Amino acid sequence: MAWVRKSYRVPAKRGGRVEYTGEGRPEFGTIRSARSGRLMIQIDGIRHTMPFHPTWRLRYLDPAVSEIPL
């Protein structure tokens, strides 16, 4: 995970929340691990993890900010 953070200059960390917009609509997920330069992310509602490029249509969410506007 440290290699991904340093190489791609992203704030990726295990347990971090992301928003993926590559399929045309936003999907939220949780970073579970990193492997071969990719982040293994579990999209909400899906039981398994999938590999994502750390900079391709991912937005890293600030843990202090709620995903749902109040």
Buried (B, 14 or more C-beta within 10 A) or exposed (E): BEEBBEEBEBEBBEEBBBBBEEEEEEBBBBBBEBEEEBBBBBBEEEEEBBEBEBEEEBEBBEEEEEEEEE
